[in-house]
């Protein structure tokens, strides 16, 4: 198997943290999205959405979307008895609920803020700085919801570390590029973030920026 990725991108990082958590090692292939490597027709035959990461299996089958990749990797790892997506029906539903909240109401607006404010992608798409600022505010407006959840829970979805924690960490950590970090009025979120940065899976996947 080969994971085609750009390591510092948040969606690639969450697959790498997931891999480390389930103790699975696979081959990695660098895709320079800054140079537009993912825009070629050859790339899109492998990843129809034109995005990284995507997982290429030995028979040539390709799996895009980071959550789908994580689900597949966990299913073949032998670690599914302690699934990061949950085990009991209630646990699975609860983790799914919080993970979807993190993805749709935190990750999506955060990435929209980055794409429209940073100016990095002006060579390949129409950007709207005003929408970027609105997306930035939507991202910030959701962080108190996580703060409230962490008041009585060690992790995002309760008392168990899950894929929801991985996703939230990756996007909050990434948003430092826009000089955004949890404010002082979010102490539980700050504590959670500090604890996440001490996890071996997070330390081992810290990308080297050049």
Phi and psi in degrees as a GROMACS rama.xvg file:
@    title "Ramachandran Plot"
@    xaxis  label "Phi"
@    yaxis  label "Psi"
@TYPE xy
-132.374  132.711  UNK-2
-101.065  113.173  UNK-3
-88.6516  124.378  UNK-4
-157.277  168.15  UNK-5
-125.67  102.877  UNK-6
-55.0187  -34.2222  UNK-7
-81.949  -7.99296  UNK-8
-71.194  139.978  UNK-9
-61.1102  -37.2862  UNK-10
-70.4784  -33.0028  UNK-11
-69.9463  -39.9955  UNK-12
-63.9703  -38.2412  UNK-13
-67.4614  -32.0598  UNK-14
-66.6089  -39.7745  UNK-15
-67.087  -39.2283  UNK-16
-64.6564  -42.5349  UNK-17
-59.3141  -45.1415  UNK-18
-57.2363  -44.3848  UNK-19
-65.4438  -37.9748  UNK-20
-66.1231  -34.8908  UNK-21
-96.3487  5.70649  UNK-22
57.7076  51.203  UNK-23
-122.713  131.825  UNK-24
-113.428  129.454  UNK-25
-136.468  171.288  UNK-26
-76.8974  146.23  UNK-27
-120.106  139.73  UNK-28
-124.133  123.878  UNK-29
-76.4691  131.792  UNK-30
-119.938  118.519  UNK-31
-85.7247  90.0443  UNK-32
-72.0135  -24.2861  UNK-33
-64.1759  -33.7658  UNK-34
-86.0796  -3.85956  UNK-35
85.4784  20.3688  UNK-36
-59.1598  -27.4251  UNK-37
-82.3963  -0.491504  UNK-38
-93.4523  -7.91998  UNK-39
-73.4288  154.743  UNK-40
-65.0257  -33.2164  UNK-41
-63.3512  -41.4175  UNK-42
-64.23  -42.3099  UNK-43
-72.1956  -16.141  UNK-44
-71.6451  -23.6284  UNK-45
-91.6984  -40.0983  UNK-46
-127.987  93.867  UNK-47
-56.2892  -27.8517  UNK-48
-80.1666  -6.11929  UNK-49
70.0919  21.1714  UNK-50
-121.434  157.489  UNK-51
-104.564  155.221  UNK-52
-87.1051  164.29  UNK-53
-138.949  149.631  UNK-54
-104.524  125.449  UNK-55
-106.829  120.376  UNK-56
-84.6771  169.058  UNK-57
-62.7475  -29.4344  UNK-58
-87.5224  5.11918  UNK-59
94.7508  -8.40535  UNK-60
-63.4126  137.486  UNK-61
-120.863  139.069  UNK-62
-120.898  119.608  UNK-63
-100.091  177.097  UNK-64
71.4624  120.775  UNK-65
-62.3773  -36.2817  UNK-66
-69.1483  -40.6788  UNK-67
-61.5509  -40.144  UNK-68
-61.7625  -46.1485  UNK-69
-61.7736  -42.4385  UNK-70
-61.7307  -42.7661  UNK-71
-64.88  -47.2103  UNK-72
-61.0338  -41.7473  UNK-73
-65.1984  -37.1473  UNK-74
-66.5848  -26.1047  UNK-75
-100.911  -1.75611  UNK-76
-84.2781  -20.4836  UNK-77
85.6368  5.98197  UNK-78
-105.391  13.3216  UNK-79
-67.6651  -14.9509  UNK-80
-67.8991  -22.1897  UNK-81
-123.017  62.8726  UNK-82
-68.0778  137.911  UNK-83
-74.3052  -5.83625  UNK-84
-100.757  2.46532  UNK-85
101.535  160.712  UNK-86
-120.459  -55.1462  UNK-87
-75.6906  158.959  UNK-88
-53.6847  -43.1442  UNK-89
-68.8432  -41.1023  UNK-90
-63.7944  -42.6092  UNK-91
-60.4851  -45.8927  UNK-92
-65.2266  -41.2133  UNK-93
-66.2786  -44.2488  UNK-94
-64.7267  -40.8009  UNK-95
-62.2436  -41.4414  UNK-96
-60.137  -50.3139  UNK-97
-70.7326  -34.8568  UNK-98
-65.5678  -41.2909  UNK-99
-65.5516  -38.6884  UNK-100
-60.23  -46.6031  UNK-101
-62.4293  -43.9913  UNK-102
-66.1539  -52.8462  UNK-103
-81.7565  -29.0452  UNK-104
-109.13  -6.21858  UNK-105
-124.275  -55.9668  UNK-106
-63.9742  -48.8633  UNK-107
-60.6267  -52.1789  UNK-108
-63.6531  -32.2282  UNK-109
-63.3648  -45.5613  UNK-110
-68.7864  -34.1875  UNK-111
-64.8744  -38.3918  UNK-112
-61.5535  -47.2194  UNK-113
-60.9502  -47.5628  UNK-114
-65.0014  -34.3458  UNK-115
-94.3988  -16.4413  UNK-116
-101.006  -40.0128  UNK-117
-66.9392  -30.1203  UNK-118
80.2408  3.33363  UNK-119
-65.657  -32.7736  UNK-120
-104.926  20.5999  UNK-121
-66.91  -15.7456  UNK-122
-81.9541  -7.05788  UNK-123
-137.128  -4.85058  UNK-124
-155.899  157.359  UNK-125
-74.1906  128.15  UNK-126
-114.916  152.868  UNK-127
-133.211  97.3729  UNK-128
-55.9699  -33.3812  UNK-129
-65.1492  -42.3291  UNK-130
-66.4194  -33.6328  UNK-131
-60.2668  -42.8324  UNK-132
-67.3887  -38.5175  UNK-133
-64.1207  -42.3781  UNK-134
-64.9502  -39.522  UNK-135
-58.2776  -43.8283  UNK-136
-68.282  -37.3378  UNK-137
-63.2488  -39.9772  UNK-138
-60.0593  -50.4337  UNK-139
-63.7343  -35.1795  UNK-140
-66.8454  -22.1121  UNK-141
-88.6527  -17.5242  UNK-142
-62.1624  -35.7578  UNK-143
-60.8823  -27.0395  UNK-144
-64.0583  -40.5599  UNK-145
-68.9196  -39.1649  UNK-146
-56.9176  -45.226  UNK-147
-63.5483  -41.6543  UNK-148
-62.9614  -37.2611  UNK-149
-78.76  -7.94277  UNK-150
-59.0237  -36.085  UNK-151
-125.047  12.4127  UNK-152
-137.379  143.18  UNK-153
-73.841  -32.4224  UNK-154
-126.41  171.696  UNK-155
-59.7099  -42.0642  UNK-156
-100.658  14.2766  UNK-157
132.255  -135.834  UNK-158
-95.6195  8.32082  UNK-159
-125.501  131.858  UNK-160
-62.5375  137.752  UNK-161
-148.52  179.485  UNK-162
-60.4569  -25.9851  UNK-163
-64.2488  -37.119  UNK-164
-67.4651  -40.5186  UNK-165
-61.2353  -48.4696  UNK-166
-63.5316  -45.7446  UNK-167
-62.9532  -44.4238  UNK-168
-58.9216  -46.54  UNK-169
-60.4024  -40.3389  UNK-170
-77.9027  -39.1622  UNK-171
-63.6987  -42.9331  UNK-172
-63.1147  -41.5889  UNK-173
-65.6623  -34.8504  UNK-174
-68.5627  -1.84865  UNK-175
-62.7947  -21.6211  UNK-176
-65.5234  -23.523  UNK-177
-101.06  15.3703  UNK-178
59.7406  39.2932  UNK-179
-114.529  122.066  UNK-180
-135.895  155.625  UNK-181
-54.5155  133.138  UNK-182
-75.7885  168.899  UNK-183
-65.0937  -18.2194  UNK-184
-86.4386  12.2972  UNK-185
-124.82  61.8851  UNK-186
-64.442  -37.382  UNK-187
-66.3768  -38.3615  UNK-188
-66.7636  -39.713  UNK-189
-62.6619  -42.266  UNK-190
-63.6293  -44.0693  UNK-191
-60.7556  -43.3643  UNK-192
-63.4748  -41.5728  UNK-193
-63.9895  -40.4223  UNK-194
-66.422  -38.9099  UNK-195
-61.6564  -38.921  UNK-196
-69.3854  -12.1904  UNK-197
-95.1822  -7.25272  UNK-198
-68.1199  136.276  UNK-199
-54.5706  -37.2476  UNK-200
-65.2757  -34.2913  UNK-201
-75.3249  -44.6464  UNK-202
-59.9844  -43.1226  UNK-203
-71.3106  -16.9155  UNK-204
-108.526  8.81154  UNK-205
-62.2145  117.28  UNK-206
-74.2824  149.55  UNK-207
-92.2756  113.891  UNK-208
-88.4878  132.779  UNK-209
